[in-house]
Amino acid sequence: MSFRKIENDIKSGGIGKAAPVLLYGEEQFLVSHYEKRLVSLFAGAAEGGAEGDAINALDLSTFYGDEAGDDEIMAALDTFPMLLPARIVVVKSHTGLSAQGAPAEAGGAAKRKTPLTEYLSAIPDTARLIFTAGSVNKGRSLYKAIAKHGTVYEFARLDEADLASFARKRFNAMGVEISPGILDAFIFATGYLEKDSERDLFSVENDAYKLASFVLAEGRHAAGHSDLEECLADILRTDVFAMLDAISSGKKAESIQLLESGLVAGESAFRLLSLFTGHFEIMLGYKELSAEGRKPAEITQMLGERSEWRVKKLGGFAQRFKPEKLRHILHRLYDTERDIKSGDISERLALTVLLAEI
């Protein structure tokens, strides 16, 4: 993970020389975080020097996309700093790094050297250059020049352990205690670890702030399950695990009651159907792989899941079913989705009938 590498580089003094740095990746929270860290690191070299507005106004230049040409970027880097040992230049989303190049680049223009790519080999000692981006095209000349003469850090989505550490730090900073079980439930509720999830660390941090603020407003310093249900209701209106527990225990009336409560609260019936389908697919996979002697961590990896906690939780429900029953339920879920999409039955009625049958 690049966040570990950059932390080690910062601690060891491996960052700070006049060489370009590229921060990019899917997890833009980390890109933004380390951009600020590096700016502070480079600015902090001033003895008793300027901070805040003085740095922003005098010794920090920021360029966005294609608003400035390479000549302007190089001119900024060549400008002697006024209050700091180095001029700090931040270039966000440079078009020369974009994953989608212009049509003309099909002829090889993307690989040609430019004045800026040549310049990167000899940045003045009085300048520091930071590039940031979302996705990049590693075949483009600018990327190759940065990688050759500087350092590239890619920030991918966090895995379960790192996400737990990230969330716990936010709760600790707010002075709120959270047990491992509640933390696991919080992580699940954020939806960050779901396949194809669009939620990022910005949203997780915001969820942690909401939960911690709610707990403190209640005059307490430890978060509980009821707090999750109260202040993260917009994320998880229905306790899907409670419904699965009822279903796997043969409590059909209870599962239908939980379904109705969720629908009344505004939960999407089609979203619930999608969740059920995904969960039962994991349950069947867990049942089959555990029968082969596979361990939860290995099963999680083989199923392509990020959350071992979720897989283990669903694995517990899976043990209450025979494999044939799980396959039957999955077929019913697929049939129900098809019937809803074809308009043969309403979403609400389809789910109610489904729960009554299984």
FENNORFEN-V663631 format. One record per backbone hydrogen bond with DSSP energy under -1.0 kcal/mol. CO is the residue of the C=O (numbers start at 1). NH is the residue of the N-H. Records with the same first field share a line. If there is no record, write none. Layout:
CO->NH ; NH
This chain:
1->5
2->6
3->7
4->8
5->9
6->10
7->11
8->12
9->14
17->19
20->151
21->131
22->153
23->133
24->155
26->28
27->31
28->32
29->33
30->34
31->35
32->36
33->37
34->38
35->39
36->40
37->41
38->42
39->43
40->44
43->46
51->54
52->56
53->57
54->58
55->59
59->88
61->90
63->92
64->67
69->73
70->74
71->75
72->76
73->77
74->78
87->128
88->61
89->130
90->63
91->132
92->65
94->97
97->137
102->105
103->106
104->107
105->108
108->111
109->112
110->141
114->118
115->119
116->120
118->121
119->122
124->127
126->87
128->89
129->21
130->91
131->23
132->93
134->25
137->140
140->144
141->145
142->146
143->147
144->148
145->149
146->150
151->22
153->24
155->27
159->163
160->164
161->165
162->166
163->167
164->168
165->169
166->170
167->171
168->172
169->173
170->174
171->176
172->175
177->223
179->183
180->184
181->185
182->186
183->187
184->188
185->189
186->190
191->194
194->197
200->204
201->205
202->206
203->207
204->208
205->209
206->210
207->211
208->212
209->213
210->214
211->215
212->216
213->217
214->218
215->220
216->219
221->177
224->228
225->229
226->230
227->231
228->232
232->235 ; 236
238->240
239->243
240->244
241->245
242->246
243->247
244->248
245->249
246->251
247->250
250->252
251->255
252->256
253->257
254->258
255->259
256->260
257->261
258->262
259->263
260->264
261->265
262->267
263->266
268->272
269->273
270->274
271->275
272->276
273->277
274->278
275->279
276->280
277->281
278->282
279->283
280->284
281->285
282->286
283->287
284->288
285->289
286->290
287->291
289->294
290->293
295->299
296->300
297->301
298->302
299->303
300->305
301->304
307->311
308->312
309->313
310->314
311->315
312->316
313->317
314->318
315->319
317->320
318->321
322->326
323->327
324->328
325->329
326->330
327->331
328->332
329->333
330->334
331->335
332->336
333->337
334->338
335->339
336->340
337->341
338->342
339->344
340->343
346->350
347->351
348->352
349->353
350->354
351->355
352->356
353->357
354->358
